[in-house]
Amino acid sequence: MKKSPSDHFRGISPIAFEGRSSSNPLAFRHYNPDEVIEGKTMSAHMRFSIAYWHSFRGTGGDPFGPGTIQRPWEKGSDPVSVAKNRLDAGFEFFQKIRAPFWCFHDRDIAPEGKSLAETNKHLDKVVAHAKALQKATGVKLLWGTANLFSNPRYMCGAATNPDAQVFAYAAAQVKKAMDVTLELGGENYVFWGGREGYETLLNTDLKREQEHLAAFLHMAVDYAKQIGFKGQFLIEPKPKEPTKHQYDFDVASGIAFLRTFGLEKHFKFNIETNHATLAGHTFQHEIETAAAAGMLGSIDANTGDLLLGWDTDQFNTDVRELTLAMLSILKAGGLGSGGFNFDAKLRRPSIDPEDLFHAHIGGMDAYALSFKIARRIIADGKLDRFVADRYSSFDSGFGRDIERKKVGFRELDALVQKLGEPKPRSGKQEYLENLLARYLH
């Protein structure tokens, strides 16, 4: 491991793998980044990434109160110098938690200035520092993105804003964010339409706004070609909060949008667990929907609280849920250039720097354990054989003709007149849930 660039987390050593029997709270029990499985290290399989906006810009604030978390590296009068010092702390953490990647929004890493030109100058200075830190530590950029939702100018959206000047400003901001993502070797670029939706249809031209959003994304595709950015574009769906109705509601609506406007060849999906919950879906459902369309790209690794109707962004340690997700991801062939980005934040009372380690250790161990369990399930083959047998009537005869579109209603009507009533067959859900439980315990 290369030397950490700073000493903000004094007293905490790089997190070691100590195995299942370890009682050390600052050690991995399941995630061994150096373990080799099928010719690849666990680090290469999992591609864990740290979300800079939560881990190093999060303050513990919520809709009912200001921040509770204060970090020593936030002190200073010059915002650019503070931003660089914050990055030093970030890269020290990335190294000590043994995460190979990080992710950021443009406004996470550098302060806004009084004009776009000044803002870009701030960003250039901080990006140069980040590039040096990446080189010194070996940590890579999983993806970059632009914050098109926090500034008041985006109160009515960015690419879907009714004001053409706001649309233009958003385009200029994304242009710069793509430039710096390329500069830092980012393997993906994410579009999250945090305010691309509406509060009321009384003042909204829905058709026009969706056409503007499509035009914006086409411009991004064109610009990527102009600058030689070959990374994967990702759409991150979210159904609500802050807007009442967001256009990228879930993966299915996102697929429909991309196909409607001829963008499906250029985009895949960055799926967040908490957003799936808010859309009324399971995490696995969203993964399967994207995978079925060949559009599974990356994962924002978190969870929500089912008793709360908003985006709580908690660290996910539910091994059952994650095992089901891993089954679908592995069967889809993995995430390609994507990874598991911990888009999760500490709870409001978790104010110690050490809490950052506890949170990520729990998440990384849970995903690693789920990865291993899912591999055992696939190798055992019982679940796959059950599903294959359940659909076996489509493997031959008239079932195969149905799938090959060789029969129609007339032929099937004649067939049913001859065969009569189908024989009911149990789905055996309880048996399958018990079978899954045996792998988990």
C-alpha positions in Angstrom: 0.0 0.0 0.0 1.3 3.4 -0.9 1.8 6.0 1.8 -1.2 8.0 2.9 -1.0 11.7 1.9 -1.9 13.1 5.3 -2.4 12.3 9.0 -6.0 13.4 9.7 -7.0 10.0 11.0 -4.2 9.7 13.5 -4.2 6.5 15.5 -6.2 4.5 12.9 -4.2 2.0 10.8 -5.2 0.7 7.4 -8.1 -1.7 8.0 -6.8 -5.3 8.0 -8.7 -8.5 7.2 -8.9 -10.7 10.3 -11.6 -13.2 9.4 -14.9 -14.3 10.8 -13.6 -14.9 14.3 -12.3 -11.4 14.8 -13.9 -9.2 17.4 -11.9 -6.1 16.4 -14.4 -3.4 15.3 -11.7 -1.9 13.1 -11.1 -5.0 11.0 -12.7 -6.7 8.1 -14.3 -10.1 8.9 -15.5 -11.0 5.3 -13.8 -8.5 2.9 -10.3 -9.5 2.1 -9.2 -7.2 -0.7 -6.2 -9.4 -1.6 -8.1 -12.7 -1.7 -8.1 -14.1 -5.3 -11.2 -15.6 -6.7 -11.2 -16.9 -10.3 -8.1 -15.0 -11.1 -9.2 -11.6 -9.7 -8.8 -10.1 -6.3 -11.8 -9.3 -4.2 -10.9 -5.7 -4.6 -11.2 -6.0 -8.3 -14.5 -8.0 -8.0 -16.2 -5.5 -5.7 -14.8 -2.2 -7.0 -15.8 -0.4 -3.8 -16.0 3.4 -4.0 -16.4 6.2 -1.4 -19.0 8.8 -2.0 -17.2 12.1 -1.3 -20.4 14.2 -0.8 -21.6 12.1 2.2 -18.3 11.0 3.8 -16.5 14.4 3.4 -19.2 17.0 2.9 -21.9 15.5 5.1 -22.6 17.4 8.3 -25.3 15.3 9.9 -27.9 17.9 9.0 -31.5 16.9 8.2 -34.8 18.7 7.3 -35.3 19.5 11.0 -31.9 20.7 12.1 -28.4 21.9 11.1 -25.3 19.8 11.0 -23.8 18.1 14.1 -20.6 16.8 12.6 -17.5 19.0 12.8 -14.2 18.0 11.2 -10.8 19.5 12.0 -9.8 19.7 8.3 -12.7 22.1 7.6 -10.9 25.0 9.4 -9.5 27.9 7.3 -10.5 31.2 5.7 -9.6 30.4 2.1 -12.2 28.0 0.6 -9.9 26.5 -2.0 -7.2 25.7 0.6 -9.8 24.1 2.8 -11.0 22.1 -0.2 -7.5 20.8 -0.8 -7.0 20.0 2.9 -10.3 18.1 2.8 -9.1 16.1 -0.1 -6.0 15.2 1.8 -8.3 13.8 4.5 -10.4 12.0 2.0 -7.5 10.2 0.3 -6.1 9.2 3.6 -9.5 7.6 4.4 -9.7 6.0 1.0 -6.3 4.4 1.6 -7.0 3.3 5.2 -10.4 1.8 4.4 -8.8 0.1 1.3 -11.3 1.4 -1.3 -9.9 1.5 -4.8 -12.3 4.2 -6.1 -14.0 7.4 -5.1 -16.9 9.5 -6.6 -17.8 13.2 -6.5 -20.0 16.0 -7.7 -18.2 19.1 -9.0 -19.5 21.2 -6.1 -18.4 18.6 -3.5 -14.8 19.1 -4.2 -14.5 22.8 -5.0 -16.4 26.0 -3.9 -18.5 28.1 -6.3 -17.2 31.5 -7.1 -19.0 34.7 -8.1 -19.1 33.7 -11.7 -18.8 30.5 -13.7 -15.3 31.5 -14.8 -14.2 31.9 -11.2 -15.9 28.7 -10.2 -14.1 26.8 -13.0 -10.8 28.3 -11.8 -11.5 27.0 -8.3 -12.3 23.6 -9.7 -9.2 23.4 -11.8 -7.0 24.1 -8.8 -8.7 21.4 -6.7 -8.7 18.9 -9.6 -5.0 19.3 -10.0 -4.6 18.5 -6.3 -6.9 15.5 -6.7 -4.9 14.2 -9.7 -1.7 14.4 -7.7 -3.3 12.5 -4.8 -4.6 9.8 -7.2 -1.2 9.3 -8.6 0.4 9.2 -5.1 -2.1 6.7 -3.7 -3.3 4.6 -6.6 -7.0 5.4 -5.9 -9.0 5.9 -9.0 -12.2 7.8 -10.0 -15.2 5.6 -10.5 -17.3 8.4 -11.8 -17.8 12.2 -11.7 -21.0 14.2 -12.0 -22.4 17.7 -11.8 -24.5 19.1 -9.0 -27.5 20.5 -10.9 -29.9 20.7 -7.9 -28.4 22.6 -4.9 -28.0 26.1 -6.3 -31.2 28.2 -6.3 -30.8 28.7 -10.1 -32.0 25.1 -10.4 -35.1 25.4 -8.3 -37.2 24.5 -11.3 -34.8 22.0 -12.8 -31.7 22.2 -14.9 -32.2 20.5 -18.4 -35.9 20.7 -17.8 -36.0 24.3 -16.6 -38.5 26.6 -18.4 -35.7 29.3 -18.7 -33.4 28.7 -21.6 -30.6 30.5 -19.8 -30.7 28.1 -16.9 -30.6 25.2 -19.4 -27.5 26.8 -21.0 -25.8 27.3 -17.6 -26.4 23.6 -16.7 -24.9 22.6 -20.1 -21.8 24.7 -19.3 -21.5 23.2 -15.9 -21.8 19.6 -17.2 -19.3 20.4 -19.9 -16.7 21.3 -17.2 -17.6 18.4 -15.1 -17.1 16.0 -18.0 -13.7 17.8 -18.7 -12.5 17.2 -15.1 -13.8 13.6 -15.1 -11.8 12.9 -18.2 -8.8 14.7 -16.6 -9.0 12.4 -13.5 -9.4 9.2 -15.6 -13.0 8.7 -14.5 -14.4 5.4 -15.8 -18.1 6.6 -15.9 -20.1 9.8 -15.8 -23.4 9.9 -13.9 -26.5 12.0 -14.7 -28.8 12.4 -11.7 -31.8 14.6 -12.4 -32.3 15.8 -8.8 -34.8 18.4 -9.9 -35.8 17.2 -13.3 -39.5 16.9 -12.7 -42.4 19.1 -11.6 -44.3 20.2 -8.6 -47.6 20.9 -10.4 -48.8 20.5 -14.0 -50.6 23.8 -13.8 -47.3 25.6 -14.8 -45.6 22.7 -16.7 -45.3 21.7 -20.3 -44.4 18.0 -19.6 -43.8 17.1 -23.3 -41.5 20.0 -23.9 -39.5 19.4 -20.7 -38.9 15.8 -21.6 -37.8 16.8 -25.1 -35.4 19.4 -23.6 -33.9 16.7 -21.3 -33.3 14.4 -24.2 -31.7 17.2 -26.2 -29.4 17.9 -23.2 -28.3 14.2 -23.0 -27.7 14.1 -26.8 -25.4 17.2 -26.4 -23.5 15.3 -23.7 -23.1 12.3 -26.0 -21.8 14.6 -28.7 -19.4 16.4 -26.4 -18.0 13.2 -25.1 -17.0 12.3 -28.6 -15.4 15.7 -29.2 -13.2 15.4 -26.1 -12.4 11.7 -26.4 -14.2 10.6 -23.2 -14.9 6.9 -23.6 -16.3 6.2 -20.2 -19.8 4.9 -19.6 -22.7 7.3 -19.2 -25.0 6.3 -16.4 -28.6 7.5 -15.5 -29.5 7.3 -11.8 -33.3 7.0 -11.3 -35.2 8.4 -8.4 -38.9 8.7 -8.0 -39.5 11.6 -5.6 -37.9 14.0 -3.1 -37.4 16.8 -3.7 -39.9 17.1 -6.7 -43.3 15.5 -6.5 -42.8 13.7 -9.8 -39.4 13.2 -11.3 -39.1 12.1 -14.9 -36.5 9.4 -14.1 -38.9 7.6 -11.8 -37.4 4.2 -11.9 -35.3 1.9 -14.3 -38.4 1.0 -16.4 -39.4 4.6 -17.0 -35.8 5.4 -17.7 -35.5 2.7 -20.3 -38.7 3.9 -22.0 -37.3 7.5 -22.0 -34.0 6.5 -23.5 -35.6 4.4 -26.2 -38.1 7.0 -27.1 -35.4 9.6 -27.7 -32.8 7.3 -29.3 -30.4 7.3 -26.4 -30.4 3.7 -25.3 -27.0 2.8 -26.9 -25.3 5.5 -24.9 -26.6 5.0 -21.3 -26.8 2.4 -18.6 -28.2 2.7 -15.1 -26.6 3.6 -11.8 -29.1 1.9 -9.4 -29.5 3.0 -5.8 -31.1 0.8 -3.2 -32.9 3.6 -1.4 -34.3 5.0 -4.7 -35.7 1.6 -5.5 -37.5 1.6 -2.2 -39.0 5.0 -2.8 -40.2 3.8 -6.2 -42.1 1.0 -4.5 -39.6 -1.7 -5.8 -37.0 -4.0 -4.3 -33.4 -3.4 -5.0 -33.2 -6.7 -6.9 -36.2 -5.7 -9.1 -34.4 -2.6 -10.4 -31.3 -4.7 -11.0 -33.2 -7.3 -12.9 -35.1 -4.7 -15.0 -31.8 -3.0 -16.0 -30.1 -6.3 -16.7 -32.9 -7.6 -18.9 -32.4 -4.6 -21.1 -28.6 -4.9 -21.1 -28.4 -1.6 -19.2 -27.0 -2.6 -15.8 -24.1 -0.2 -15.1 -23.3 0.5 -11.5 -24.6 0.5 -7.9 -25.1 3.2 -5.3 -24.7 1.0 -2.2 -27.0 2.1 0.6 -30.5 1.4 2.0 -33.4 3.4 3.3 -35.7 3.1 6.4 -39.0 1.4 5.4 -40.7 3.4 8.2 -39.7 6.7 6.6 -40.8 8.0 3.3 -37.6 9.9 2.4 -34.0 9.2 1.3 -32.2 8.3 4.5 -29.1 6.9 2.7 -28.0 4.4 5.4 -25.2 1.8 5.1 -26.7 -1.5 4.1 -25.8 -4.5 6.2 -28.9 -6.7 5.2 -27.1 -9.8 3.9 -30.3 -11.3 2.6 -31.2 -8.3 0.5 -27.7 -8.0 -0.8 -27.4 -11.7 -1.6 -30.4 -11.5 -3.8 -29.0 -8.4 -5.5 -25.6 -10.1 -6.0 -27.3 -13.1 -7.5 -28.9 -10.9 -10.2 -25.6 -8.9 -10.7 -23.5 -12.0 -11.1 -26.0 -13.7 -13.5 -26.0 -10.5 -15.6 -22.2 -10.7 -15.9 -21.2 -8.1 -13.3 -21.1 -4.4 -13.5 -18.4 -3.8 -16.1 -16.8 -0.4 -15.5 -19.2 0.3 -12.7 -18.8 -0.6 -9.0 -20.3 -0.4 -5.5 -20.3 3.2 -4.5 -21.2 3.8 -0.8 -23.8 6.6 -1.3 -24.5 6.5 2.4 -24.0 8.8 5.3 -23.5 8.6 9.0 -26.4 9.0 11.3 -26.9 12.5 12.8 -25.4 11.5 16.3 -22.4 9.6 14.8 -20.0 12.5 15.1 -16.6 10.8 15.6 -14.1 10.3 12.7 -13.9 6.7 13.7 -17.6 6.3 12.9 -16.7 6.7 9.2 -14.6 3.5 9.5 -17.3 1.5 11.3 -19.9 2.5 8.7 -17.8 1.5 5.7 -16.4 -1.7 7.3 -20.0 -2.9 7.9 -21.1 -2.1 4.4 -18.0 -3.6 2.7 -18.2 -6.8 4.9 -21.9 -7.2 4.1 -21.4 -6.9 0.3 -18.4 -9.2 0.3 -20.2 -11.8 2.3 -23.2 -11.6 0.0 -21.0 -11.9 -3.0 -19.5 -15.1 -1.6 -22.9 -16.5 -0.7 -24.3 -15.7 -4.1 -21.4 -17.5 -5.8 -22.2 -20.6 -3.7 -25.9 -20.5 -4.6 -25.0 -20.2 -8.3 -22.5 -23.0 -8.1 -25.0 -25.3 -6.3 -27.5 -24.6 -9.0 -30.7 -25.6 -7.1 -32.4 -22.2 -7.6 -31.5 -22.0 -11.2 -32.7 -25.5 -11.9 -36.0 -24.8 -10.2 -36.6 -21.7 -12.3 -35.5 -23.5 -15.5 -37.9 -26.4 -14.8 -40.7 -24.0 -14.0 -40.4 -22.5 -17.6 -39.5 -25.8 -19.3 -42.8 -26.0 -21.2 -41.4 -23.1 -23.4 -38.3 -25.2 -24.3 -40.0 -27.4 -26.8 -43.3 -28.0 -28.7 -45.8 -25.2 -28.9 -44.1 -23.3 -26.0 -41.0 -22.9 -28.1 -43.2 -21.9 -31.1 -44.7 -19.2 -28.9 -41.3 -17.8 -28.0 -40.2 -18.0 -31.7 -43.4 -16.2 -32.8 -44.4 -19.1 -35.0 -48.0 -19.4 -33.7 -50.9 -17.0 -33.1 -54.3 -16.9 -31.4 -56.0 -19.2 -34.0 -53.4 -22.0 -33.5 -53.4 -21.7 -29.7 -57.2 -21.7 -29.6 -57.3 -25.0 -31.5 -54.6 -26.4 -29.2 -56.5 -25.5 -26.0 -59.7 -27.0 -27.5 -57.7 -30.3 -27.8 -55.7 -30.2 -24.6 -58.3 -28.8 -22.2 -57.7 -27.2 -18.8 -54.0 -26.7 -17.7 -52.9 -28.6 -14.6 -52.1 -26.2 -11.7 -48.4 -26.3 -10.5 -47.1 -24.9 -7.2 -44.7 -22.0 -7.3 -43.1 -23.4 -4.0 -42.2 -19.9 -2.7 -41.9 -21.1 0.9 -39.6 -23.9 -0.1 -37.4 -21.5 -2.1 -37.3 -19.0 0.8 -36.3 -21.8 3.2 -33.6 -22.9 0.7 -32.2 -19.3 0.5 -32.2 -19.2 4.3 -30.0 -22.3 4.5 -27.3 -20.5 2.4 -27.5 -17.4 4.7 -27.0 -19.2 8.0 
